[in-house]
Amino acid sequence: MVVVTASERDTVWFARNLVDIIAGGEQTNGAYAIFEMLGPPGDEVPLHLHTDEDEAFLLSEGQMTVWVGDQKRVLEQGDYALMPRNVPHCYRVSSDHQAHWLAITSPAGFEGYVREIAAPATERRLPDQVELGPEMLAKLGEIAMKYGVRFLGAPGTRPSDLAE
C-alpha cells in the first residue's frame, strides 16, 4: 500500500495556479500522476499538446471552458474532460471566482515539468499574479519539450486557429 498524507504533498505555485502534487510516478509505478489545482478567474494556459500522456480534469468548483481539438465544452461542477495525447488543447477558468479541479495525467511524468518550473508555495493561496509574456512563455515552452509537452500558441490561441 502507498499512502501520501496531505502534509507529505508537494504544494507549489505553478504559473497562476496553486497545485498539490498528490501522487506522481514514484507512488504509482509510473502509471499516472494526480494534481489538485486551484486557478483564478481568467486563468488560461497556452495551447499545447502532450506527446507522452493523456490528461483529464474533474472539476469540483467553478466553471472552466476547455478546447480539445475541434471541440469546445464548458465544464460545470462535477464534469469530467479528457484531453488525449497528441491532441491540441487548452482551458480557461470562465467563472468569476476560482476553479478547483483534479488533473490526472497517464502515464506519469508531467509532474516532473510541474516540479521543475514551479516554486514552493509558502502559503496555501493562489500565487501573486504572474505575467506570462513572450519571454516567459518561450522559457516554459523550452522546458516543457523535455517532458513531451509542445506549446502551439500563446494563451488565447485555440485549436481551430492552427488550421488558419
Backbone as CSV, one residue per row, in Angstrom:
resi,resn,N_x,N_y,N_z,CA_x,CA_y,CA_z,C_x,C_y,C_z
1,MET,0.848,-1.177,0.000,0.000,0.000,0.000,0.893,1.238,0.000
2,VAL,0.450,2.240,-0.745,1.118,3.544,-0.762,0.135,4.573,-0.225
3,VAL,0.576,5.338,0.753,-0.243,6.411,1.306,0.579,7.688,1.251
4,VAL,-0.025,8.739,0.721,0.602,10.061,0.713,-0.316,10.961,1.530
5,THR,0.144,11.380,2.690,-0.684,12.244,3.519,-0.650,13.669,2.978
6,ALA,-1.629,14.454,3.375,-1.694,15.845,2.916,-0.420,16.592,3.260
7,SER,0.170,16.298,4.401,1.388,17.019,4.804,2.618,16.585,4.009
8,GLU,2.526,15.458,3.312,3.662,14.966,2.514,3.624,15.437,1.063
9,ARG,2.533,16.052,0.651,2.409,16.501,-0.738,3.318,17.675,-1.007
10,ASP,3.764,17.756,-2.253,4.442,18.972,-2.723,3.359,19.963,-3.090
11,THR,3.351,21.122,-2.458,2.403,22.180,-2.787,3.202,23.304,-3.414
12,VAL,2.831,23.663,-4.655,3.652,24.597,-5.429,2.795,25.656,-6.105
13,TRP,3.455,26.734,-6.464,2.844,27.758,-7.302,3.328,27.500,-8.717
14,PHE,2.410,27.105,-9.571,2.681,26.703,-10.951,2.004,27.727,-11.849
15,ALA,2.788,28.684,-12.355,2.262,29.817,-13.118,1.239,30.548,-12.252
16,ARG,-0.037,30.510,-12.633,-1.072,31.226,-11.869,-1.859,30.317,-10.931
17,ASN,-1.413,29.081,-10.793,-2.169,28.080,-10.033,-1.477,27.681,-8.740
18,LEU,-2.297,27.268,-7.781,-1.809,26.557,-6.599,-2.015,25.085,-6.907
19,VAL,-0.966,24.293,-6.788,-1.037,22.879,-7.163,-0.504,22.014,-6.033
20,ASP,-1.286,21.014,-5.661,-0.813,19.941,-4.782,-0.515,18.751,-5.671
21,ILE,0.720,18.283,-5.641,1.049,17.054,-6.364,0.697,15.918,-5.404
22,ILE,-0.458,15.327,-5.635,-0.965,14.295,-4.728,-0.149,13.016,-4.861
23,ALA,0.062,12.583,-6.093,0.840,11.373,-6.348,1.480,11.491,-7.710
24,GLY,2.695,11.032,-7.814,3.418,11.016,-9.080,3.857,9.601,-9.405
25,GLY,4.706,9.498,-10.379,5.156,8.196,-10.835,5.798,7.348,-9.763
26,GLU,6.485,7.998,-8.823,7.140,7.229,-7.753,6.129,6.551,-6.830
27,GLN,4.917,7.085,-6.726,3.886,6.467,-5.900,2.961,5.544,-6.697
28,THR,2.973,5.632,-8.027,2.016,4.884,-8.848,2.689,3.916,-9.824
29,ASN,3.959,3.627,-9.578,4.725,2.776,-10.501,4.684,3.308,-11.919
30,GLY,4.646,4.647,-12.044,4.671,5.285,-13.352,3.340,5.304,-14.086
31,ALA,2.288,4.789,-13.468,1.009,4.657,-14.171,0.312,5.989,-14.392
32,TYR,0.347,6.887,-13.406,-0.362,8.155,-13.512,0.167,9.129,-12.478
33,ALA,-0.243,10.381,-12.611,0.020,11.418,-11.621,-1.295,12.137,-11.363
34,ILE,-1.486,12.563,-10.122,-2.707,13.275,-9.731,-2.320,14.606,-9.117
35,PHE,-3.010,15.651,-9.557,-2.774,17.006,-9.070,-4.098,17.600,-8.603
36,GLU,-4.087,18.292,-7.482,-5.232,19.093,-7.057,-4.883,20.533,-7.369
37,MET,-5.756,21.215,-8.098,-5.409,22.531,-8.628,-6.448,23.587,-8.292
38,LEU,-5.960,24.795,-8.039,-6.792,25.982,-7.901,-6.324,26.983,-8.938
39,GLY,-7.263,27.591,-9.650,-6.931,28.601,-10.652,-7.831,29.806,-10.500
40,PRO,-7.296,31.001,-10.704,-8.091,32.221,-10.559,-9.002,32.445,-11.771
41,PRO,-10.008,33.304,-11.624,-10.836,33.657,-12.776,-9.956,34.156,-13.927
42,GLY,-10.250,33.697,-15.118,-9.490,34.120,-16.288,-8.210,33.349,-16.519
43,ASP,-7.828,32.465,-15.605,-6.607,31.669,-15.791,-6.712,30.914,-17.102
44,GLU,-5.653,30.978,-17.881,-5.662,30.356,-19.204,-4.269,29.860,-19.533
45,VAL,-4.194,28.659,-20.058,-2.903,28.088,-20.421,-2.663,28.255,-21.921
46,PRO,-1.394,28.199,-22.335,-1.116,28.218,-23.770,-1.709,26.985,-24.452
47,LEU,-2.089,27.142,-25.690,-2.492,25.991,-26.493,-1.299,25.042,-26.547
48,HIS,-1.534,23.771,-26.252,-0.440,22.811,-26.197,-0.962,21.403,-26.460
49,LEU,-0.040,20.471,-26.547,-0.389,19.057,-26.587,0.665,18.277,-25.830
50,HIS,0.263,17.131,-25.354,1.165,16.212,-24.657,1.443,15.050,-25.604
51,THR,2.701,14.741,-25.838,3.030,13.610,-26.698,3.124,12.306,-25.917
52,ASP,3.289,12.408,-24.597,3.546,11.209,-23.797,2.387,10.758,-22.928
53,GLU,1.419,11.626,-22.646,0.363,11.236,-21.723,-0.979,11.839,-22.103
54,ASP,-2.031,11.189,-21.630,-3.376,11.734,-21.673,-3.542,12.593,-20.427
55,GLU,-4.417,13.591,-20.519,-4.679,14.470,-19.387,-6.185,14.534,-19.179
56,ALA,-6.608,14.502,-17.924,-8.033,14.557,-17.615,-8.267,15.535,-16.479
57,PHE,-9.429,16.185,-16.491,-9.833,17.106,-15.438,-11.161,16.629,-14.851
58,LEU,-11.290,16.780,-13.545,-12.545,16.595,-12.836,-12.772,17.873,-12.038
59,LEU,-13.746,18.667,-12.469,-13.986,19.988,-11.892,-14.866,19.876,-10.653
60,SER,-14.399,20.435,-9.534,-15.184,20.372,-8.300,-15.737,21.726,-7.886
61,GLU,-15.212,22.814,-8.435,-15.713,24.150,-8.098,-15.434,25.085,-9.262
62,GLY,-16.342,26.017,-9.503,-16.145,27.000,-10.555,-16.637,26.506,-11.899
63,GLN,-16.180,27.186,-12.918,-16.536,26.846,-14.296,-15.275,26.965,-15.139
64,MET,-15.154,26.085,-16.099,-13.963,26.047,-16.938,-14.396,25.742,-18.369
65,THR,-13.840,26.467,-19.315,-14.069,26.173,-20.723,-12.832,25.451,-21.242
66,VAL,-13.036,24.322,-21.895,-11.923,23.561,-22.458,-12.109,23.437,-23.965
67,TRP,-11.014,23.551,-24.667,-10.968,23.346,-26.109,-10.072,22.143,-26.332
68,VAL,-10.598,21.123,-26.994,-9.844,19.902,-27.274,-10.066,19.569,-28.735
69,GLY,-9.006,19.696,-29.526,-9.173,19.501,-30.962,-10.222,20.461,-31.491
70,ASP,-11.233,19.957,-32.182,-12.262,20.829,-32.752,-13.478,20.971,-31.833
71,GLN,-13.345,20.548,-30.574,-14.472,20.625,-29.641,-14.238,21.694,-28.576
72,LYS,-15.319,22.348,-28.181,-15.300,23.316,-27.084,-16.412,22.923,-26.121
73,ARG,-16.089,22.830,-24.833,-17.091,22.480,-23.830,-16.909,23.361,-22.606
74,VAL,-18.013,23.712,-21.987,-17.991,24.418,-20.715,-18.226,23.381,-19.629
75,LEU,-17.269,23.278,-18.702,-17.384,22.332,-17.602,-17.970,23.032,-16.384
76,GLU,-18.899,22.350,-15.756,-19.512,22.805,-14.503,-19.087,21.836,-13.406
77,GLN,-19.427,22.171,-12.188,-19.086,21.331,-11.041,-19.477,19.881,-11.293
78,GLY,-18.519,18.979,-11.096,-18.756,17.550,-11.279,-18.449,17.033,-12.666
79,ASP,-18.196,17.922,-13.632,-17.914,17.488,-15.002,-16.471,17.006,-15.140
80,TYR,-16.296,16.100,-16.086,-15.007,15.472,-16.388,-14.690,15.712,-17.854
81,ALA,-13.423,15.942,-18.156,-12.993,16.086,-19.552,-11.676,15.349,-19.753
82,LEU,-11.540,14.707,-20.890,-10.315,14.011,-21.264,-9.681,14.737,-22.432
83,MET,-8.395,15.015,-22.313,-7.607,15.592,-23.387,-6.593,14.525,-23.811
84,PRO,-6.878,13.792,-24.887,-5.976,12.711,-25.296,-4.612,13.235,-25.753
85,ARG,-3.619,12.426,-25.584,-2.268,12.795,-26.039,-2.304,13.102,-27.535
86,ASN,-1.432,13.991,-27.942,-1.264,14.418,-29.334,-2.447,15.197,-29.905
87,VAL,-3.371,15.640,-29.045,-4.494,16.467,-29.483,-4.326,17.859,-28.864
88,PRO,-4.250,18.914,-29.692,-4.111,20.264,-29.145,-5.266,20.607,-28.209
89,HIS,-4.924,21.217,-27.082,-5.948,21.587,-26.120,-5.495,22.757,-25.249
90,CYS,-6.486,23.384,-24.609,-6.228,24.469,-23.672,-7.480,24.632,-22.827
91,TYR,-7.360,25.431,-21.779,-8.523,25.714,-20.952,-8.478,27.163,-20.483
92,ARG,-9.629,27.628,-20.014,-9.743,28.945,-19.396,-10.738,28.828,-18.247
93,VAL,-10.351,29.348,-17.068,-11.292,29.412,-15.948,-12.289,30.498,-16.310
94,SER,-13.526,30.093,-16.570,-14.526,31.024,-17.085,-15.519,31.485,-16.020
95,SER,-15.369,31.040,-14.787,-16.220,31.529,-13.701,-15.645,32.833,-13.161
96,ASP,-16.474,33.562,-12.421,-15.996,34.827,-11.840,-15.345,34.612,-10.479
97,HIS,-15.122,33.368,-10.130,-14.389,33.020,-8.920,-13.455,31.857,-9.255
98,GLN,-12.603,31.495,-8.335,-11.600,30.469,-8.626,-12.238,29.141,-9.005
99,ALA,-11.481,28.358,-9.732,-11.870,26.991,-10.068,-10.986,26.043,-9.264
100,HIS,-11.554,24.896,-8.952,-10.861,23.863,-8.184,-11.081,22.553,-8.931
101,TRP,-10.007,21.845,-9.263,-10.157,20.615,-10.028,-9.030,19.645,-9.746
102,LEU,-9.294,18.391,-10.061,-8.258,17.367,-10.090,-7.801,17.240,-11.527
103,ALA,-6.502,17.172,-11.712,-5.922,16.880,-13.021,-5.184,15.551,-12.884
104,ILE,-5.379,14.681,-13.851,-4.746,13.369,-13.843,-4.042,13.199,-15.180
105,THR,-2.795,12.800,-15.132,-2.070,12.501,-16.364,-1.664,11.032,-16.325
106,SER,-1.765,10.381,-17.481,-1.423,8.976,-17.556,-0.733,8.686,-18.880
107,PRO,0.453,8.081,-18.819,1.197,7.695,-17.628,1.773,8.911,-16.900
108,ALA,2.438,8.636,-15.792,3.079,9.691,-15.017,4.223,10.310,-15.815
109,GLY,4.696,11.443,-15.352,5.826,12.127,-15.979,5.653,13.623,-15.992
110,PHE,4.411,14.089,-16.189,4.145,15.523,-16.242,4.499,16.211,-14.927
111,GLU,4.446,15.470,-13.824,4.803,16.067,-12.542,6.247,16.559,-12.519
112,GLY,7.102,15.974,-13.353,8.479,16.458,-13.459,8.525,17.882,-13.985
113,TYR,7.706,18.180,-14.974,7.618,19.544,-15.516,7.102,20.507,-14.456
114,VAL,6.037,20.103,-13.775,5.473,20.964,-12.736,6.543,21.273,-11.688
115,ARG,7.227,20.255,-11.232,8.255,20.460,-10.201,9.396,21.341,-10.706
116,GLU,9.769,21.191,-11.976,10.906,21.959,-12.490,10.596,23.442,-12.605
117,ILE,9.391,23.808,-12.999,9.127,25.235,-13.221,8.425,25.919,-12.061
118,ALA,7.870,25.139,-11.144,7.089,25.723,-10.054,7.979,26.186,-8.913
119,ALA,7.387,27.014,-8.078,8.042,27.474,-6.844,7.285,26.888,-5.662
120,PRO,7.984,26.498,-4.611,7.266,26.008,-3.426,6.287,27.071,-2.932
121,ALA,5.070,26.654,-2.636,4.073,27.594,-2.116,4.385,27.858,-0.646
122,THR,4.572,29.106,-0.312,4.871,29.464,1.078,3.604,29.640,1.894
123,GLU,2.464,29.730,1.194,1.148,29.805,1.826,0.167,29.037,0.960
124,ARG,-0.917,28.596,1.572,-1.931,27.866,0.807,-2.922,28.878,0.223
125,ARG,-2.485,29.522,-0.853,-3.288,30.524,-1.556,-2.815,30.565,-2.999
126,LEU,-3.612,31.208,-3.845,-3.164,31.418,-5.218,-1.930,32.308,-5.201
127,PRO,-1.022,32.096,-6.137,0.170,32.942,-6.174,-0.178,34.361,-6.619
128,ASP,0.751,35.268,-6.368,0.591,36.611,-6.909,0.500,36.505,-8.423
129,GLN,-0.145,37.475,-9.026,-0.339,37.457,-10.480,0.994,37.296,-11.208
130,VAL,1.062,36.342,-12.097,2.259,36.069,-12.881,1.998,36.528,-14.310
131,GLU,2.891,37.319,-14.854,2.759,37.768,-16.239,3.399,36.733,-17.158
132,LEU,2.589,36.122,-18.003,3.090,35.125,-18.942,3.353,35.791,-20.290
133,GLY,4.350,36.656,-20.314,4.731,37.337,-21.539,5.495,36.422,-22.479
134,PRO,5.843,36.916,-23.657,6.516,36.087,-24.667,7.812,35.445,-24.174
135,GLU,8.630,36.178,-23.409,9.894,35.601,-22.930,9.639,34.463,-21.958
136,MET,8.699,34.670,-21.026,8.372,33.629,-20.054,7.779,32.414,-20.750
137,LEU,6.873,32.635,-21.710,6.274,31.512,-22.437,7.321,30.734,-23.223
138,ALA,8.287,31.430,-23.813,9.353,30.744,-24.552,10.174,29.865,-23.617
139,LYS,10.491,30.390,-22.444,11.268,29.612,-21.464,10.474,28.398,-20.999
140,LEU,9.186,28.603,-20.660,8.355,27.498,-20.206,8.184,26.455,-21.311
141,GLY,8.013,26.924,-22.548,7.864,26.008,-23.675,9.105,25.176,-23.917
142,GLU,10.267,25.785,-23.727,11.530,25.058,-23.908,11.663,23.953,-22.865
143,ILE,11.350,24.270,-21.626,11.409,23.263,-20.564,10.354,22.190,-20.809
144,ALA,9.161,22.597,-21.238,8.069,21.650,-21.471,8.455,20.575,-22.482
145,MET,9.228,20.956,-23.488,9.603,19.994,-24.530,10.377,18.812,-23.943
146,LYS,11.115,19.029,-22.859,11.832,17.924,-22.209,10.868,16.880,-21.657
147,TYR,9.626,17.295,-21.417,8.621,16.415,-20.829,7.537,16.019,-21.827
148,GLY,7.792,16.213,-23.108,6.835,15.796,-24.130,5.637,16.708,-24.273
149,VAL,5.765,17.959,-23.844,4.683,18.928,-23.980,5.113,19.970,-25.001
150,ARG,4.306,20.176,-26.023,4.622,21.152,-27.072,3.648,22.316,-26.997
151,PHE,4.183,23.519,-26.818,3.356,24.721,-26.872,3.079,25.030,-28.336
152,LEU,1.819,25.309,-28.649,1.402,25.561,-30.029,0.929,26.984,-30.245
153,GLY,0.765,27.738,-29.168,0.307,29.120,-29.278,0.170,29.740,-27.912
154,ALA,0.169,31.048,-27.870,0.038,31.787,-26.616,-1.356,31.603,-26.035
155,PRO,-1.540,31.917,-24.732,-2.896,31.893,-24.186,-3.828,32.716,-25.075
156,GLY,-5.003,32.182,-25.330,-5.963,32.817,-26.235,-5.992,32.161,-27.601
157,THR,-4.935,31.405,-27.948,-4.911,30.652,-29.193,-5.751,29.394,-29.004
158,ARG,-6.571,29.072,-29.972,-7.449,27.902,-29.911,-7.029,26.885,-30.970
159,PRO,-7.381,25.607,-30.760,-7.016,24.602,-31.767,-7.473,24.963,-33.168
160,SER,-8.633,25.608,-33.297,-9.125,25.987,-34.626,-8.219,27.006,-35.299
161,ASP,-7.431,27.754,-34.511,-6.503,28.735,-35.090,-5.361,28.062,-35.837
162,LEU,-5.078,26.788,-35.528,-3.984,26.072,-36.184,-4.275,25.832,-37.654
163,ALA,-5.541,25.688,-37.990,-5.922,25.399,-39.375,-5.870,26.640,-40.250
164,GLU,-5.861,27.812,-39.601,-5.908,29.064,-40.383,-4.549,29.450,-40.912
